Amino acid sequence: MEKSETENQHNLGPNTQHHHMSIAWQEYIGDDAKVPADYTSLKKRAGIIGRIGLMMLSCGTGAWRVRDSMDTIARVLGVTCSADIGLLSISYTCVEGEHSFSQTLSLPSTGVNTDKLEVLERYVKKFEVKGASWSLEKITHDLDKINAKPGNYTSVQSG
């Protein structure tokens, strides 16, 4: 009996399947695309905080710098953030009053991208001044654009 194409795709072996699913950040916005970030739900504000932290971590920076950026964004958005940051993952909780939202995010791999890191650090500084009034749509677009910035080195050059 022959297997269907779908069955074959699931049995191709460990080196042919992605073991890490990417997050559809655009879907995180929902109906709040035009709403200023500080007026959105705790879950959506926590999503911004976590995404920026994960992007910082993906650049190869240390936990202190990741946590500092997450804390800066959290203060602007009116929440308290506690994060446990590893080499490839972030577990964090955002608290607002009696409500909390916890999430764990992880990377499939890490590397060093100092150019992207510098752009992210500038973005966090701008966010500190104006970010509360930015819409989720703008923030998502900005972060997508930064995230698309390629590294300076290929895997072979980095190794």
C-alpha positions in Angstrom: 0.0 0.0 0.0 1.4 3.4 -1.0 1.5 6.3 1.4 0.0 9.6 0.5 2.2 12.6 -0.2 1.2 14.1 3.2 2.2 10.8 5.0 5.5 10.8 3.2 6.2 14.4 4.2 5.8 13.4 7.9 8.2 10.4 7.6 11.1 11.9 5.7 13.4 11.8 8.7 14.7 14.2 11.3 16.8 16.3 8.9 14.0 17.2 6.6 11.4 18.6 9.0 11.4 21.9 10.8 11.4 21.3 14.5 10.7 24.9 15.3 7.5 26.6 14.3 7.7 30.3 13.6 5.2 32.7 15.2 2.8 34.5 12.9 3.3 37.9 14.6 0.8 39.6 12.3 -2.0 37.3 13.6 -1.1 38.5 17.1 -2.5 41.9 16.2 -6.1 40.8 15.6 -8.6 43.6 15.5 -6.4 46.1 17.3 -4.2 47.0 14.3 -4.8 50.7 14.6 -5.1 50.9 18.4 -2.2 52.6 20.3 0.0 49.9 22.0 -0.7 51.2 25.5 -4.5 50.7 25.0 -4.2 47.0 23.9 -4.7 43.9 26.0 -2.0 42.7 28.4 -1.5 39.7 26.1 -0.7 41.9 23.1 1.6 44.2 25.1 3.4 41.2 26.4 3.7 39.9 22.9 5.6 43.1 21.9 7.8 42.8 24.9 8.6 39.2 24.2 9.2 39.7 20.5 11.7 42.4 21.0 13.4 40.3 23.7 13.6 37.3 21.3 14.9 39.5 18.5 17.6 40.9 20.8 18.6 37.3 21.9 18.8 36.2 18.2 21.5 38.8 17.6 23.7 37.0 20.1 23.6 39.6 22.9 23.7 38.8 26.5 20.8 38.3 29.0 21.4 41.7 30.7 20.9 43.6 27.5 17.9 41.6 26.5 16.3 42.1 29.9 17.0 45.8 29.9 15.3 46.2 26.5 12.3 44.2 27.6 12.1 46.2 30.8 12.2 49.5 28.9 9.4 48.4 26.6 7.4 47.1 29.6 7.7 50.4 31.5 6.4 52.3 28.4 3.5 49.9 28.1 2.6 50.2 31.8 3.4 46.6 32.9 6.0 44.9 35.0 8.1 42.2 33.4 10.1 39.4 34.9 12.2 37.4 32.5 14.4 34.3 32.7 16.7 34.5 29.7 18.8 31.6 28.4 21.0 31.2 25.4 18.1 30.2 23.1 15.0 30.9 25.1 13.1 33.5 27.1 10.5 32.7 29.8 8.7 35.8 31.0 5.7 37.1 32.8 4.1 40.5 32.4 1.9 41.8 35.2 -0.6 44.6 35.3 -2.5 45.0 38.5 -4.1 41.6 39.3 -3.6 40.2 35.8 -0.6 38.4 34.4 0.5 36.8 31.2 3.3 34.3 30.9 5.0 33.0 27.8 8.1 31.1 26.7 9.7 31.8 23.4 12.7 30.1 21.9 15.1 30.3 19.0 16.1 27.4 16.7 19.6 28.6 16.8 21.6 31.7 17.6 24.3 33.8 16.0 25.8 37.2 16.1 24.4 40.1 14.1 25.7 43.4 15.5 24.1 45.5 12.8 20.6 44.2 13.7 21.4 44.6 17.4 22.3 48.2 16.9 19.1 48.9 14.9 17.1 47.2 17.7 18.8 49.2 20.4 17.9 52.5 18.5 14.4 51.2 18.1 14.0 50.6 21.8 15.3 54.1 22.5 12.7 55.6 20.1 10.0 53.3 21.6 10.9 54.7 25.1 9.9 58.2 23.8 7.0 57.6 21.4 6.2 53.9 21.5 3.1 54.0 23.7 1.2 55.9 21.0 2.3 53.7 18.1 -0.3 51.3 16.7 0.2 47.5 16.8 0.3 47.6 13.0 3.2 50.1 13.0 5.1 48.2 15.7 4.7 44.9 13.9 5.7 46.4 10.6 8.8 48.0 12.1 9.8 44.8 13.8 9.2 42.7 10.6 11.5 45.1 8.8 14.2 44.9 11.4 13.9 41.1 11.6 14.4 40.8 7.8 17.9 42.5 8.1 20.4 39.8 7.0 23.5 38.9 9.0 26.9 40.1 7.8 28.3 36.7 7.6 27.3 33.3 6.1 27.2 30.2 8.3 30.5 29.1 6.8 32.2 32.4 7.6 30.8 32.4 11.1 32.1 28.9 11.8 
